[in-house]
Amino acid sequence: MHAMLLALFKMSRPVNIVIAMVTLVIGYYLLSALPTTAGGIEWISLILQALGFAFAIAFANIQNDIWDLDSDRLNRPERPLVSGKVSVAAARRAWIILLVLTVTAGLADSLMTKTNFTACIFFVLLSALLVAYNKWLKHIPLLKNMTVAFLCATPLILCLFYPTGLKESIESTLGISNKIGLLYPAMLFAILLTTAREIYKDLEDETGDLKAGIMTFPLIAGAPTARRLAGLICLFTWAILPLPVAQGYYPMLFLIITGIAFTPAVIAILVFANKRNYRNAQKLVKIAMFAGLIALVVSC
């Protein structure tokens, strides 16, 4: 029993859960809307939203592993379902329970804080998108990569639409346009780099996907084209780093920190990709994403 629970925990992708939670906190921090600030969201809201993302990521990944069992036998033989550490029936029960908990977390937030069911609607829509991705969208080349990229930005999207500001005064609430200005660099950073990372992931799985009959962008457009596109996305992300500084949303310190951290990372990513070491390339992209978020916090 203990071994099975540990395997289910591994299937939930705990690293991705932590990244989503940190991204959520950073989003509210950038808006000056953490519970520790005047007019910020309540602690219970932050906790329930973090749990909602944890449950959502866990259910989606476990469900995905069930529906991807055939291809994982070729690409990921070490995964719990393939190795027999977890049965399909147990995994199915787990993702259904986690799906219910995802919606429950959003509903609880809405009922306890009376925020017009914003969180509840958000987590219902997020759950629907995750199921749609696992069932249909992931089979559409490039669209699947872009969907994953969008999903990585969903904690920031919740921050964007969740009501913040003092409840007693509508005027004190941060406007949507100001929120977009403060959050779009992080959202753009996450979406672009996740798209690149997903392309590198498809390049790594190319042989197994071909045997399993799964059509991905590298298989359709060719590995060189896919590799070039991922590299161009990384370079484009690096090139637009000065944009939020030029627009006045972030100080010069943001550009200095991201420039120092991201420049060598992009070079290393391109070198690894050119050597067909796609696993290290995608790991570096994930590290670069996290470093970018930290740079936002430090510079603001």
Kinemage of the C-alpha trace (Angstrom):
@kinemage 1
@onewidth
@group {chain A} dominant
@subgroup {mainchain}
@vectorlist {calphas} color= white
{ca met a 1} P 0.000 0.000 0.000
{ca his a 2} L 2.786 2.395 0.967
{ca ala a 3} L 4.680 1.618 -2.258
{ca met a 4} L 1.552 2.208 -4.346
{ca leu a 5} L 0.841 5.578 -2.700
{ca leu a 6} L 4.443 6.607 -3.270
{ca ala a 7} L 4.137 5.609 -6.933
{ca leu a 8} L 0.886 7.586 -7.289
{ca phe a 9} L 2.626 10.571 -5.742
{ca lys a 10} L 5.378 10.249 -8.336
{ca met a 11} L 2.750 10.039 -11.102
{ca ser a 12} L 1.274 13.340 -9.897
{ca arg a 13} L 4.508 15.139 -10.958
{ca pro a 14} L 5.244 16.864 -7.612
{ca val a 15} L 7.867 19.152 -9.179
{ca asn a 16} L 5.232 20.560 -11.551
{ca ile a 17} L 2.877 21.020 -8.607
{ca val a 18} L 5.488 23.010 -6.692
{ca ile a 19} L 6.204 25.163 -9.761
{ca ala a 20} L 2.473 25.913 -10.172
{ca met a 21} L 2.126 26.854 -6.502
{ca val a 22} L 5.193 29.094 -6.626
{ca thr a 23} L 3.893 30.700 -9.830
{ca leu a 24} L 0.554 31.405 -8.125
{ca val a 25} L 2.260 33.067 -5.161
{ca ile a 26} L 4.525 35.083 -7.473
{ca gly a 27} L 1.487 36.231 -9.450
{ca tyr a 28} L -0.204 37.654 -6.380
{ca tyr a 29} L 3.126 39.090 -5.218
{ca leu a 30} L 3.535 40.981 -8.498
{ca leu a 31} L 0.037 42.406 -7.986
{ca ser a 32} L 0.839 43.299 -4.348
{ca ala a 33} L -2.146 41.141 -3.445
{ca leu a 34} L -0.665 38.538 -1.095
{ca pro a 35} L -2.490 38.018 2.224
{ca thr a 36} L 0.337 39.864 4.001
{ca thr a 37} L -0.427 43.116 2.148
{ca ala a 38} L -3.301 45.540 2.682
{ca gly a 39} L -6.158 44.690 0.366
{ca gly a 40} L -4.645 41.359 -0.592
{ca ile a 41} L -6.512 38.092 -0.937
{ca glu a 42} L -7.316 36.053 2.155
{ca trp a 43} L -5.022 33.276 3.384
{ca ile a 44} L -7.776 30.713 2.928
{ca ser a 45} L -8.105 31.730 -0.732
{ca leu a 46} L -4.392 31.319 -1.397
{ca ile a 47} L -4.327 27.928 0.325
{ca leu a 48} L -7.423 26.617 -1.467
{ca gln a 49} L -6.208 27.858 -4.848
{ca ala a 50} L -2.801 26.245 -4.308
{ca leu a 51} L -4.537 22.986 -3.366
{ca gly a 52} L -6.785 23.310 -6.409
{ca phe a 53} L -3.758 23.470 -8.700
{ca ala a 54} L -2.093 20.591 -6.862
{ca phe a 55} L -5.167 18.389 -7.279
{ca ala a 56} L -5.644 19.466 -10.920
{ca ile a 57} L -2.057 18.731 -11.935
{ca ala a 58} L -2.124 15.415 -10.100
{ca phe a 59} L -5.384 14.210 -11.652
{ca ala a 60} L -4.385 15.299 -15.154
{ca asn a 61} L -1.004 13.580 -15.033
{ca ile a 62} L -2.371 10.344 -13.599
{ca gln a 63} L -5.163 10.331 -16.176
{ca asn a 64} L -2.633 11.060 -18.916
{ca asp a 65} L -0.453 8.141 -17.812
{ca ile a 66} L -3.439 5.803 -18.080
{ca trp a 67} L -4.384 6.970 -21.558
{ca asp a 68} L -0.729 7.041 -22.668
{ca leu a 69} L 0.060 3.553 -21.421
{ca asp a 70} L 0.855 2.110 -24.860
{ca ser a 71} L 3.319 4.834 -25.844
{ca asp a 72} L 4.888 4.856 -22.365
{ca arg a 73} L 5.763 1.190 -22.785
{ca leu a 74} L 8.131 2.391 -25.516
{ca asn a 75} L 9.148 5.858 -24.286
{ca arg a 76} L 8.907 5.645 -20.474
{ca pro a 77} L 9.269 2.008 -19.341
{ca glu a 78} L 10.217 3.182 -15.843
{ca arg a 79} L 6.824 4.778 -15.138
{ca pro a 80} L 4.693 3.190 -12.369
{ca leu a 81} L 1.840 1.942 -14.579
{ca val a 82} L 4.216 0.346 -17.084
{ca ser a 83} L 6.368 -1.238 -14.383
{ca gly a 84} L 3.305 -2.543 -12.533
{ca lys a 85} L 3.835 -0.546 -9.335
{ca val a 86} L 0.313 0.860 -9.714
{ca ser a 87} L -2.689 -0.846 -11.291
{ca val a 88} L -4.800 0.944 -13.881
{ca ala a 89} L -7.858 0.551 -11.635
{ca ala a 90} L -6.121 2.219 -8.680
{ca ala a 91} L -4.841 5.035 -10.886
{ca arg a 92} L -8.328 5.578 -12.318
{ca arg a 93} L -9.848 5.850 -8.842
{ca ala a 94} L -7.107 8.292 -7.863
{ca trp a 95} L -7.636 10.705 -10.748
{ca ile a 96} L -11.419 10.725 -10.298
{ca ile a 97} L -11.037 11.579 -6.598
{ca leu a 98} L -8.470 14.269 -7.410
{ca leu a 99} L -10.760 15.758 -10.075
{ca val a 100} L -13.563 16.062 -7.519
{ca leu a 101} L -11.141 17.656 -5.045
{ca thr a 102} L -10.039 20.169 -7.700
{ca val a 103} L -13.558 21.480 -8.215
{ca thr a 104} L -14.280 21.280 -4.480
{ca ala a 105} L -11.285 23.507 -3.707
{ca gly a 106} L -12.576 26.145 -6.128
{ca leu a 107} L -16.121 25.893 -4.776
{ca ala a 108} L -14.907 26.168 -1.184
{ca asp a 109} L -12.919 29.296 -2.044
{ca ser a 110} L -15.936 30.886 -3.714
{ca leu a 111} L -18.309 30.071 -0.847
{ca met a 112} L -15.937 31.116 1.935
{ca thr a 113} L -14.757 34.387 0.368
{ca lys a 114} L -17.870 35.322 -1.646
{ca thr a 115} L -15.935 36.232 -4.815
{ca asn a 116} L -18.719 35.589 -7.332
{ca phe a 117} L -17.627 31.975 -7.887
{ca thr a 118} L -14.515 33.121 -9.757
{ca ala a 119} L -12.336 30.313 -8.397
{ca cys a 120} L -15.040 27.678 -8.832
{ca ile a 121} L -15.653 28.590 -12.479
{ca phe a 122} L -11.909 28.750 -13.097
{ca phe a 123} L -11.208 25.269 -11.742
{ca val a 124} L -14.191 23.758 -13.568
{ca leu a 125} L -12.905 25.223 -16.846
{ca leu a 126} L -9.334 24.170 -16.037
{ca ser a 127} L -10.467 20.611 -15.336
{ca ala a 128} L -12.422 20.505 -18.597
{ca leu a 129} L -9.397 21.757 -20.539
{ca leu a 130} L -7.119 19.183 -18.900
{ca val a 131} L -9.475 16.334 -19.799
{ca ala a 132} L -9.846 17.698 -23.343
{ca tyr a 133} L -6.078 17.855 -23.650
{ca asn a 134} L -5.596 14.282 -22.472
{ca lys a 135} L -8.395 12.991 -24.690
{ca trp a 136} L -8.069 15.014 -27.907
{ca leu a 137} L -5.753 18.030 -27.980
{ca lys a 138} L -2.524 16.153 -27.305
{ca his a 139} L -3.030 14.232 -30.546
{ca ile a 140} L -2.931 17.445 -32.625
{ca pro a 141} L 0.689 18.343 -33.473
{ca leu a 142} L 1.923 21.737 -32.232
{ca leu a 143} L -1.519 22.577 -30.798
{ca lys a 144} L -0.738 20.142 -27.998
{ca asn a 145} L 2.541 21.962 -27.284
{ca met a 146} L 0.789 25.320 -27.212
{ca thr a 147} L -1.957 23.955 -24.943
{ca val a 148} L 0.594 22.741 -22.408
{ca ala a 149} L 2.245 26.164 -22.571
{ca phe a 150} L -1.102 27.846 -21.891
{ca leu a 151} L -1.768 25.473 -18.990
{ca cys a 152} L 1.552 26.435 -17.397
{ca ala a 153} L 0.380 30.052 -17.329
{ca thr a 154} L -3.003 29.273 -15.718
{ca pro a 155} L -1.889 30.195 -12.159
{ca leu a 156} L -1.145 33.689 -13.464
{ca ile a 157} L -4.443 33.749 -15.354
{ca leu a 158} L -6.289 33.037 -12.096
{ca cys a 159} L -4.369 35.905 -10.465
{ca leu a 160} L -5.441 38.096 -13.380
{ca phe a 161} L -9.174 37.496 -12.966
{ca tyr a 162} L -9.467 36.840 -9.233
{ca pro a 163} L -10.867 39.893 -7.384
{ca thr a 164} L -8.179 41.704 -5.385
{ca gly a 165} L -8.273 44.897 -3.367
{ca leu a 166} L -10.190 46.035 -0.307
{ca lys a 167} L -13.734 44.689 -0.268
{ca glu a 168} L -15.090 47.925 1.192
{ca ser a 169} L -14.026 50.028 -1.793
{ca ile a 170} L -14.468 49.202 -5.462
{ca glu a 171} L -12.016 52.003 -6.305
{ca ser a 172} L -9.233 50.209 -4.427
{ca thr a 173} L -9.443 47.140 -6.600
{ca leu a 174} L -6.588 46.808 -9.098
{ca gly a 175} L -7.871 47.307 -12.650
{ca ile a 176} L -7.619 44.531 -15.232
{ca ser a 177} L -5.395 46.624 -17.527
{ca asn a 178} L -2.902 47.248 -14.734
{ca lys a 179} L -2.972 43.572 -13.838
{ca ile a 180} L -2.179 42.617 -17.426
{ca gly a 181} L 0.761 45.020 -17.474
{ca leu a 182} L 2.201 43.519 -14.299
{ca leu a 183} L 1.594 39.881 -15.202
{ca tyr a 184} L 2.083 39.630 -18.959
{ca pro a 185} L 5.919 39.335 -18.837
{ca ala a 186} L 5.667 36.276 -16.596
{ca met a 187} L 2.826 34.815 -18.686
{ca leu a 188} L 4.667 35.384 -21.964
{ca phe a 189} L 7.876 33.973 -20.504
{ca ala a 190} L 6.081 30.828 -19.308
{ca ile a 191} L 4.092 30.268 -22.519
{ca leu a 192} L 7.013 30.718 -24.910
{ca leu a 193} L 9.522 28.643 -22.969
{ca thr a 194} L 7.029 25.875 -22.247
{ca thr a 195} L 6.238 25.638 -25.963
{ca ala a 196} L 9.961 25.227 -26.667
{ca arg a 197} L 10.320 22.664 -23.874
{ca glu a 198} L 7.404 20.615 -25.186
{ca ile a 199} L 8.937 20.544 -28.672
{ca tyr a 200} L 12.218 19.281 -27.207
{ca lys a 201} L 10.222 16.678 -25.289
{ca asp a 202} L 8.593 15.490 -28.522
{ca leu a 203} L 12.015 15.329 -30.159
{ca glu a 204} L 13.250 13.137 -27.324
{ca asp a 205} L 10.239 10.814 -27.675
{ca glu a 206} L 10.345 10.752 -31.482
{ca thr a 207} L 11.288 7.077 -31.888
{ca gly a 208} L 8.735 5.780 -29.418
{ca asp a 209} L 5.972 8.042 -30.733
{ca leu a 210} L 6.609 6.784 -34.263
{ca lys a 211} L 6.322 3.159 -33.153
{ca ala a 212} L 3.164 3.931 -31.174
{ca gly a 213} L 1.616 5.774 -34.131
{ca ile a 214} L 1.482 9.125 -32.320
{ca met a 215} L 1.871 12.048 -34.698
{ca thr a 216} L 3.871 14.906 -33.194
{ca phe a 217} L 5.264 18.091 -34.722
{ca pro a 218} L 8.816 16.694 -35.149
{ca leu a 219} L 7.444 13.624 -36.948
{ca ile a 220} L 5.360 15.726 -39.341
{ca ala a 221} L 7.663 18.701 -39.949
{ca gly a 222} L 10.914 16.837 -39.423
{ca ala a 223} L 13.352 16.923 -36.509
{ca pro a 224} L 15.551 19.716 -37.964
{ca thr a 225} L 12.541 22.014 -38.445
{ca ala a 226} L 11.221 21.277 -34.956
{ca arg a 227} L 14.654 21.835 -33.452
{ca arg a 228} L 15.022 25.167 -35.253
{ca leu a 229} L 11.549 26.309 -34.154
{ca ala a 230} L 12.267 25.509 -30.495
{ca gly a 231} L 15.589 27.328 -30.741
{ca leu a 232} L 13.982 30.374 -32.361
{ca ile a 233} L 11.371 30.516 -29.597
{ca cys a 234} L 14.132 30.533 -26.964
{ca leu a 235} L 16.021 33.247 -28.845
{ca phe a 236} L 12.838 35.315 -29.290
{ca thr a 237} L 12.149 35.067 -25.551
{ca trp a 238} L 15.676 36.297 -24.859
{ca ala a 239} L 15.288 39.146 -27.380
{ca ile a 240} L 12.109 40.548 -25.793
{ca leu a 241} L 13.481 40.649 -22.237
{ca pro a 242} L 13.928 44.462 -22.455
{ca leu a 243} L 10.266 44.990 -23.448
{ca pro a 244} L 8.631 45.218 -19.968
{ca val a 245} L 11.487 47.488 -18.844
{ca ala a 246} L 11.028 49.776 -21.857
{ca gln a 247} L 7.282 49.922 -21.143
{ca gly a 248} L 7.939 50.950 -17.556
{ca tyr a 249} L 6.377 47.934 -15.858
{ca tyr a 250} L 9.658 46.607 -14.432
{ca pro a 251} L 12.944 48.249 -13.362
{ca met a 252} L 16.299 47.860 -15.109
{ca leu a 253} L 17.281 45.364 -12.407
{ca phe a 254} L 14.894 42.853 -14.015
{ca leu a 255} L 16.766 43.065 -17.321
{ca ile a 256} L 20.145 42.765 -15.605
{ca ile a 257} L 19.169 39.666 -13.612
{ca thr a 258} L 17.383 37.892 -16.455
{ca gly a 259} L 20.141 38.812 -18.888
{ca ile a 260} L 22.821 37.345 -16.643
{ca ala a 261} L 20.839 34.171 -15.924
{ca phe a 262} L 19.074 33.610 -19.241
{ca thr a 263} L 21.842 34.355 -21.753
{ca pro a 264} L 24.115 31.412 -20.833
{ca ala a 265} L 21.039 29.211 -20.388
{ca val a 266} L 19.869 29.884 -23.958
{ca ile a 267} L 23.343 29.165 -25.314
{ca ala a 268} L 23.484 25.876 -23.389
{ca ile a 269} L 19.972 24.916 -24.540
{ca leu a 270} L 20.901 25.444 -28.186
{ca val a 271} L 24.152 23.505 -27.772
{ca phe a 272} L 22.406 20.538 -26.132
{ca ala a 273} L 19.675 20.556 -28.779
{ca asn a 274} L 22.235 20.659 -31.588
{ca lys a 275} L 23.914 17.613 -30.028
{ca arg a 276} L 20.503 15.857 -29.923
{ca asn a 277} L 20.605 15.869 -26.116
{ca tyr a 278} L 16.971 16.887 -25.838
{ca arg a 279} L 16.508 15.728 -22.248
{ca asn a 280} L 19.097 18.188 -20.946
{ca ala a 281} L 17.756 20.878 -23.278
{ca gln a 282} L 14.253 20.644 -21.848
{ca lys a 283} L 15.584 20.500 -18.274
{ca leu a 284} L 17.492 23.722 -18.878
{ca val a 285} L 14.384 25.363 -20.319
{ca lys a 286} L 12.471 24.514 -17.139
{ca ile a 287} L 15.311 25.933 -15.018
{ca ala a 288} L 15.329 29.091 -17.158
{ca met a 289} L 11.582 29.508 -16.617
{ca phe a 290} L 11.962 29.239 -12.861
{ca ala a 291} L 14.931 31.637 -12.879
{ca gly a 292} L 12.847 34.145 -14.817
{ca leu a 293} L 10.085 34.039 -12.220
{ca ile a 294} L 12.605 34.513 -9.422
{ca ala a 295} L 14.065 37.490 -11.309
{ca leu a 296} L 10.603 39.066 -11.377
{ca val a 297} L 10.324 38.742 -7.606
{ca val a 298} L 13.820 40.029 -6.848
{ca ser a 299} L 13.561 43.025 -9.179
{ca cys a 300} L 10.136 44.237 -8.058
